[in-house]
Amino acid sequence: MTTAVITRKWYTTGEVAEMLGFGLSKTKMLVLTGEIRSVKIGRSRRILPEWVDEYVQRVTADVTGWSA
């Protein structure tokens, strides 16, 4: 018998906040304003790993053109 390994497909808002080093309130605001894409499943919000990557790329692209 083989054992299947199931990989995570979704993150919670709290997990994304921890990954990005943001507070939960800030992350929820980013989700509600559409800065970070999400899907509502029942009463919960779920975020795909690709959507977190998209947000980070968008934010870093804005900063790349900035000089001190």
MMTF fields as JSON, N, C-alpha, C and O atoms, coordinates in Angstrom:
{
  "mmtfVersion": "1.0.0",
  "mmtfProducer": "UNKNOWN",
  "numBonds": 271,
  "numAtoms": 272,
  "numGroups": 68,
  "numChains": 1,
  "numModels": 1,
  "chainsPerModel": [1],
  "groupsPerChain": [68],
  "chainIdList": ["A"],
  "bondAtomList": [4, 2, 8, 6, 12, 10, 16, 14, 20, 18, 24, 22, 28, 26, 32, 30, 36, 34, 40, 38, 44, 42, 48, 46, 52, 50, 56, 54, 60, 58, 64, 62, 68, 66, 72, 70, 76, 74, 80, 78, 84, 82, 88, 86, 92, 90, 96, 94, 100, 98, 104, 102, 108, 106, 112, 110, 116, 114, 120, 118, 124, 122, 128, 126, 132, 130, 136, 134, 140, 138, 144, 142, 148, 146, 152, 150, 156, 154, 160, 158, 164, 162, 168, 166, 172, 170, 176, 174, 180, 178, 184, 182, 188, 186, 192, 190, 196, 194, 200, 198, 204, 202, 208, 206, 212, 210, 216, 214, 220, 218, 224, 222, 228, 226, 232, 230, 236, 234, 240, 238, 244, 242, 248, 246, 252, 250, 256, 254, 260, 258, 264, 262, 268, 266],
  "bondOrderList": [1, 1, 1, 1, 1, 1, 1, 1, 1, 1, 1, 1, 1, 1, 1, 1, 1, 1, 1, 1, 1, 1, 1, 1, 1, 1, 1, 1, 1, 1, 1, 1, 1, 1, 1, 1, 1, 1, 1, 1, 1, 1, 1, 1, 1, 1, 1, 1, 1, 1, 1, 1, 1, 1, 1, 1, 1, 1, 1, 1, 1, 1, 1, 1, 1, 1, 1],
  "groupList": [{"groupName": "MET", "atomNameList": ["N", "CA", "C", "O"], "elementList": ["N", "C", "C", "O"], "formalChargeList": [0, 0, 0, 0], "bondAtomList": [1, 0, 2, 1, 3, 2], "bondOrderList": [1, 1, 2], "singleLetterCode": "M", "chemCompType": "L-PEPTIDE LINKING"}, {"groupName": "THR", "atomNameList": ["N", "CA", "C", "O"], "elementList": ["N", "C", "C", "O"], "formalChargeList": [0, 0, 0, 0], "bondAtomList": [1, 0, 2, 1, 3, 2], "bondOrderList": [1, 1, 2], "singleLetterCode": "T", "chemCompType": "L-PEPTIDE LINKING"}, {"groupName": "ALA", "atomNameList": ["N", "CA", "C", "O"], "elementList": ["N", "C", "C", "O"], "formalChargeList": [0, 0, 0, 0], "bondAtomList": [1, 0, 2, 1, 3, 2], "bondOrderList": [1, 1, 2], "singleLetterCode": "A", "chemCompType": "L-PEPTIDE LINKING"}, {"groupName": "VAL", "atomNameList": ["N", "CA", "C", "O"], "elementList": ["N", "C", "C", "O"], "formalChargeList": [0, 0, 0, 0], "bondAtomList": [1, 0, 2, 1, 3, 2], "bondOrderList": [1, 1, 2], "singleLetterCode": "V", "chemCompType": "L-PEPTIDE LINKING"}, {"groupName": "ILE", "atomNameList": ["N", "CA", "C", "O"], "elementList": ["N", "C", "C", "O"], "formalChargeList": [0, 0, 0, 0], "bondAtomList": [1, 0, 2, 1, 3, 2], "bondOrderList": [1, 1, 2], "singleLetterCode": "I", "chemCompType": "L-PEPTIDE LINKING"}, {"groupName": "ARG", "atomNameList": ["N", "CA", "C", "O"], "elementList": ["N", "C", "C", "O"], "formalChargeList": [0, 0, 0, 0], "bondAtomList": [1, 0, 2, 1, 3, 2], "bondOrderList": [1, 1, 2], "singleLetterCode": "R", "chemCompType": "L-PEPTIDE LINKING"}, {"groupName": "LYS", "atomNameList": ["N", "CA", "C", "O"], "elementList": ["N", "C", "C", "O"], "formalChargeList": [0, 0, 0, 0], "bondAtomList": [1, 0, 2, 1, 3, 2], "bondOrderList": [1, 1, 2], "singleLetterCode": "K", "chemCompType": "L-PEPTIDE LINKING"}, {"groupName": "TRP", "atomNameList": ["N", "CA", "C", "O"], "elementList": ["N", "C", "C", "O"], "formalChargeList": [0, 0, 0, 0], "bondAtomList": [1, 0, 2, 1, 3, 2], "bondOrderList": [1, 1, 2], "singleLetterCode": "W", "chemCompType": "L-PEPTIDE LINKING"}, {"groupName": "TYR", "atomNameList": ["N", "CA", "C", "O"], "elementList": ["N", "C", "C", "O"], "formalChargeList": [0, 0, 0, 0], "bondAtomList": [1, 0, 2, 1, 3, 2], "bondOrderList": [1, 1, 2], "singleLetterCode": "Y", "chemCompType": "L-PEPTIDE LINKING"}, {"groupName": "GLY", "atomNameList": ["N", "CA", "C", "O"], "elementList": ["N", "C", "C", "O"], "formalChargeList": [0, 0, 0, 0], "bondAtomList": [1, 0, 2, 1, 3, 2], "bondOrderList": [1, 1, 2], "singleLetterCode": "G", "chemCompType": "PEPTIDE LINKING"}, {"groupName": "GLU", "atomNameList": ["N", "CA", "C", "O"], "elementList": ["N", "C", "C", "O"], "formalChargeList": [0, 0, 0, 0], "bondAtomList": [1, 0, 2, 1, 3, 2], "bondOrderList": [1, 1, 2], "singleLetterCode": "E", "chemCompType": "L-PEPTIDE LINKING"}, {"groupName": "LEU", "atomNameList": ["N", "CA", "C", "O"], "elementList": ["N", "C", "C", "O"], "formalChargeList": [0, 0, 0, 0], "bondAtomList": [1, 0, 2, 1, 3, 2], "bondOrderList": [1, 1, 2], "singleLetterCode": "L", "chemCompType": "L-PEPTIDE LINKING"}, {"groupName": "PHE", "atomNameList": ["N", "CA", "C", "O"], "elementList": ["N", "C", "C", "O"], "formalChargeList": [0, 0, 0, 0], "bondAtomList": [1, 0, 2, 1, 3, 2], "bondOrderList": [1, 1, 2], "singleLetterCode": "F", "chemCompType": "L-PEPTIDE LINKING"}, {"groupName": "SER", "atomNameList": ["N", "CA", "C", "O"], "elementList": ["N", "C", "C", "O"], "formalChargeList": [0, 0, 0, 0], "bondAtomList": [1, 0, 2, 1, 3, 2], "bondOrderList": [1, 1, 2], "singleLetterCode": "S", "chemCompType": "L-PEPTIDE LINKING"}, {"groupName": "PRO", "atomNameList": ["N", "CA", "C", "O"], "elementList": ["N", "C", "C", "O"], "formalChargeList": [0, 0, 0, 0], "bondAtomList": [1, 0, 2, 1, 3, 2], "bondOrderList": [1, 1, 2], "singleLetterCode": "P", "chemCompType": "L-PEPTIDE LINKING"}, {"groupName": "ASP", "atomNameList": ["N", "CA", "C", "O"], "elementList": ["N", "C", "C", "O"], "formalChargeList": [0, 0, 0, 0], "bondAtomList": [1, 0, 2, 1, 3, 2], "bondOrderList": [1, 1, 2], "singleLetterCode": "D", "chemCompType": "L-PEPTIDE LINKING"}, {"groupName": "GLN", "atomNameList": ["N", "CA", "C", "O"], "elementList": ["N", "C", "C", "O"], "formalChargeList": [0, 0, 0, 0], "bondAtomList": [1, 0, 2, 1, 3, 2], "bondOrderList": [1, 1, 2], "singleLetterCode": "Q", "chemCompType": "L-PEPTIDE LINKING"}],
  "groupTypeList": [0, 1, 1, 2, 3, 4, 1, 5, 6, 7, 8, 1, 1, 9, 10, 3, 2, 10, 0, 11, 9, 12, 9, 11, 13, 6, 1, 6, 0, 11, 3, 11, 1, 9, 10, 4, 5, 13, 3, 6, 4, 9, 5, 13, 5, 5, 4, 11, 14, 10, 7, 3, 15, 10, 8, 3, 16, 5, 3, 1, 2, 15, 3, 1, 9, 7, 13, 2],
  "groupIdList": [1, 2, 3, 4, 5, 6, 7, 8, 9, 10, 11, 12, 13, 14, 15, 16, 17, 18, 19, 20, 21, 22, 23, 24, 25, 26, 27, 28, 29, 30, 31, 32, 33, 34, 35, 36, 37, 38, 39, 40, 41, 42, 43, 44, 45, 46, 47, 48, 49, 50, 51, 52, 53, 54, 55, 56, 57, 58, 59, 60, 61, 62, 63, 64, 65, 66, 67, 68],
  "secStructList": [7, 7, 7, 7, 7, 7, 7, 7, 7, 7, 5, 7, 2, 2, 2, 2, 2, 2, 2, 2, 6, 7, 7, 2, 2, 2, 2, 2, 2, 2, 2, 2, 6, 6, 1, 1, 7, 7, 3, 3, 3, 6, 6, 3, 3, 3, 5, 7, 2, 2, 2, 2, 2, 2, 2, 2, 2, 2, 2, 2, 2, 2, 2, 2, 6, 7, 7, 7],
  "xCoordList": [0.831, 0.0, 0.889, 1.862, 0.551, 1.319, 0.61, -0.616, 1.408, 0.86, 0.901, 1.944, -0.234, -0.306, 0.05, -0.397, 0.852, 1.2, 0.335, 0.353, -0.407, -1.288, -0.596, -0.227, -0.426, 0.201, -0.877, -1.998, -0.524, -1.462, -1.803, -0.92, -3.06, -3.506, -3.905, -3.845, -4.308, -4.832, -4.128, -3.613, -4.109, -3.648, -4.799, -5.683, -4.782, -5.73, -5.154, -3.978, -5.987, -5.523, -4.425, -3.454, -4.579, -3.568, -2.233, -1.181, -2.27, -1.028, -0.321, 0.904, -1.105, -0.521, 0.089, 1.167, -0.596, -0.069, 1.283, 2.22, 1.383, 2.642, 3.734, 4.877, 3.384, 4.36, 4.927, 6.123, 4.043, 4.46, 5.035, 5.618, 4.868, 5.352, 4.44, 4.88, 3.166, 2.167, 1.288, 1.255, 0.58, -0.425, -1.665, -1.853, -2.5, -3.721, -4.659, -5.279, -4.77, -5.67, -5.244, -6.081, -3.952, -3.445, -3.704, -4.115, -3.463, -3.664, -5.138, -5.474, -6.011, -7.451, -7.862, -8.691, -7.291, -7.605, -7.122, -7.83, -5.938, -5.417, -6.321, -6.521, -6.864, -7.774, -9.092, -9.602, -9.643, -10.94, -10.883, -11.87, -9.736, -9.598, -9.204, -9.166, -8.909, -8.566, -7.087, -6.676, -6.265, -4.818, -4.271, -3.406, -4.789, -4.471, -5.758, -6.772, -5.713, -6.904, -7.25, -6.376, -8.538, -8.977, -10.307, -10.952, -10.689, -11.964, -12.669, -12.033, -13.959, -14.7, -15.352, -16.095, -15.053, -15.608, -16.353, -15.747, -17.664, -18.455, -18.193, -18.384, -17.757, -17.442, -15.949, -15.514, -15.168, -13.716, -13.198, -13.794, -12.087, -11.372, -10.172, -9.502, -9.9, -8.742, -7.979, -8.564, -6.661, -5.782, -4.829, -4.164, -4.764, -3.84, -2.411, -2.194, -1.437, -0.032, 0.356, 1.147, -0.189, 0.119, -0.338, 0.308, -1.453, -1.978, -1.083, -0.939, -0.487, 0.471, 1.69, 2.185, 2.167, 3.315, 3.018, 3.876, 1.797, 1.4, 1.47, 1.97, 0.971, 0.996, 2.436, 2.756, 3.291, 4.694, 5.373, 6.116, 5.135, 5.743, 5.254, 6.039, 3.96, 3.393, 4.012, 4.373, 4.127, 4.672, 6.151, 6.601, 6.903, 8.335, 8.583, 9.591, 7.702, 7.847, 7.67, 8.358, 6.76, 6.554, 7.776, 8.121, 8.424, 9.572, 10.834, 11.722, 10.924, 12.123, 12.446, 13.616, 11.435, 11.656, 11.945, 12.246, 11.859, 12.06, 13.513, 14.189, 14.0, 15.391, 15.41, 14.587, 16.365, 16.449, 17.233, 17.398],
  "yCoordList": [-1.164, 0.0, 1.246, 1.32, 2.218, 3.463, 4.537, 4.563, 5.403, 6.495, 7.774, 8.146, 8.439, 9.688, 10.854, 10.927, 11.748, 12.952, 14.089, 14.406, 14.685, 15.781, 17.097, 17.337, 17.942, 19.232, 20.287, 20.161, 21.315, 22.393, 23.146, 23.456, 23.432, 24.175, 25.604, 26.492, 25.829, 27.119, 27.576, 26.764, 28.889, 29.472, 30.241, 30.737, 30.335, 31.195, 32.611, 32.82, 33.559, 34.942, 35.056, 35.788, 34.34, 34.358, 33.807, 34.342, 32.738, 32.152, 33.111, 33.226, 33.794, 34.759, 35.931, 36.412, 36.385, 37.476, 37.09, 37.889, 35.878, 35.405, 35.309, 35.694, 34.797, 34.656, 36.01, 36.141, 37.025, 38.339, 39.22, 40.27, 38.786, 39.589, 40.759, 41.754, 40.652, 41.685, 41.269, 40.099, 42.229, 41.923, 41.361, 41.517, 40.711, 40.115, 41.186, 40.992, 42.313, 43.387, 43.938, 44.152, 44.168, 44.691, 43.687, 44.069, 42.415, 41.387, 41.282, 41.155, 41.335, 41.298, 42.497, 42.365, 43.664, 44.854, 44.686, 45.063, 44.128, 43.879, 42.913, 43.061, 41.928, 40.963, 41.643, 41.467, 42.415, 43.059, 44.117, 44.333, 44.782, 45.79, 45.179, 45.878, 43.878, 43.205, 43.247, 42.752, 43.841, 43.856, 42.429, 42.104, 41.595, 40.163, 39.435, 39.57, 38.676, 37.936, 36.846, 36.287, 36.555, 35.493, 34.95, 35.505, 33.855, 33.207, 32.968, 32.591, 33.181, 32.934, 31.553, 31.26, 30.727, 29.378, 29.292, 29.195, 29.329, 29.387, 30.7, 31.765, 30.641, 31.848, 32.166, 33.137, 31.356, 31.506, 32.068, 31.857, 32.785, 33.257, 32.353, 31.972, 32.013, 31.195, 31.878, 32.52, 31.724, 32.413, 31.399, 30.649, 31.38, 30.49, 31.002, 32.213, 30.103, 30.531, 31.444, 32.37, 31.194, 32.026, 33.462, 34.395, 33.644, 34.981, 35.764, 36.98, 35.07, 35.718, 36.154, 37.269, 35.277, 35.592, 36.788, 37.65, 36.844, 37.97, 39.28, 40.28, 39.277, 40.483, 40.938, 42.117, 40.002, 40.333, 40.886, 41.863, 40.287, 40.762, 42.165, 43.006, 42.421, 43.736, 44.806, 45.889, 44.491, 45.45, 45.704, 46.85, 44.657, 44.837, 45.521, 46.211, 45.352, 46.043, 47.541, 48.334, 47.941, 49.358, 49.951, 51.107, 49.187, 49.665, 49.693, 50.513, 48.812, 48.7, 50.011, 50.368, 50.723, 51.985, 53.15, 54.249, 52.933, 53.996, 54.112, 53.102, 55.319, 55.503, 56.481, 57.393, 56.272, 57.108, 58.372, 59.184],
  "zCoordList": [0.0, 0.0, 0.0, 0.75, -0.841, -0.89, -0.075, 0.032, 0.485, 1.27, 0.449, -0.089, 0.357, -0.397, 0.52, 1.664, -0.004, 0.743, 0.218, -0.972, 1.108, 0.724, 1.069, 2.218, 0.055, 0.288, 0.509, 0.016, 1.249, 1.533, 0.255, -0.545, 0.068, -1.105, -0.751, -1.601, 0.483, 0.926, 2.187, 2.956, 2.392, 3.648, 4.28, 3.582, 5.592, 6.29, 6.309, 6.011, 6.659, 6.769, 7.822, 7.634, 8.919, 9.978, 9.52, 9.873, 8.736, 8.224, 7.262, 7.277, 6.43, 5.495, 6.268, 5.92, 7.308, 8.137, 8.716, 8.705, 9.217, 9.797, 8.73, 8.975, 7.55, 6.465, 6.043, 5.785, 5.977, 5.502, 6.613, 6.343, 7.856, 8.972, 9.279, 9.854, 8.9, 9.147, 10.306, 10.687, 10.861, 11.859, 11.183, 9.977, 11.964, 11.421, 10.878, 9.832, 11.579, 11.131, 9.777, 8.9, 9.605, 8.332, 7.206, 6.111, 7.478, 6.46, 6.087, 4.909, 7.076, 6.779, 5.935, 5.035, 6.218, 5.428, 3.988, 3.054, 3.8, 2.449, 1.687, 0.482, 2.392, 1.772, 1.415, 0.309, 2.341, 2.107, 1.015, 0.311, 0.865, -0.191, -1.529, -2.542, -1.542, -2.789, -3.121, -4.171, -2.23, -2.464, -2.506, -3.319, -1.622, -1.631, -1.995, -1.31, -3.059, -3.497, -2.495, -1.833, -2.396, -1.492, -1.975, -2.864, -1.361, -1.658, -0.334, 0.65, -0.305, 0.917, 0.818, -0.118, 1.798, 1.862, 3.187, 4.254, 3.098, 4.324, 5.023, 4.436, 6.274, 7.04, 7.024, 7.644, 6.321, 6.334, 5.021, 3.965, 5.097, 3.91, 3.703, 4.663, 2.462, 2.125, 1.001, 0.129, 1.042, 0.099, -0.515, 0.2, -1.837, -2.535, -2.4, -2.357, -2.333, -2.27, -3.438, -3.258, -4.623, -5.792, -5.582, -6.058, -4.871, -4.635, -3.682, -3.815, -2.727, -1.829, -2.643, -2.479, -3.515, -4.376, -5.278, -5.468, -5.837, -6.691, -5.922, -6.436, -4.695, -3.866, -3.619, -3.769, -3.242, -2.952, -4.206, -4.119, -5.352, -6.6, -6.945, -7.381, -6.752, -7.037, -6.131, -6.592, -4.851, -3.891, -4.168, -4.126, -4.448, -4.706, -6.048, -6.2, -7.013, -8.299, -8.099, -8.742, -7.217, -6.921, -6.229, -6.472, -5.385, -4.618, -5.478, -5.243, -6.466, -7.283, -7.995, -8.127, -8.448, -9.149, -8.222, -8.689, -6.921, -5.926, -5.55, -5.357, -5.445, -4.996, -3.829, -3.749, -2.925, -1.714, -1.961, -1.051]
}
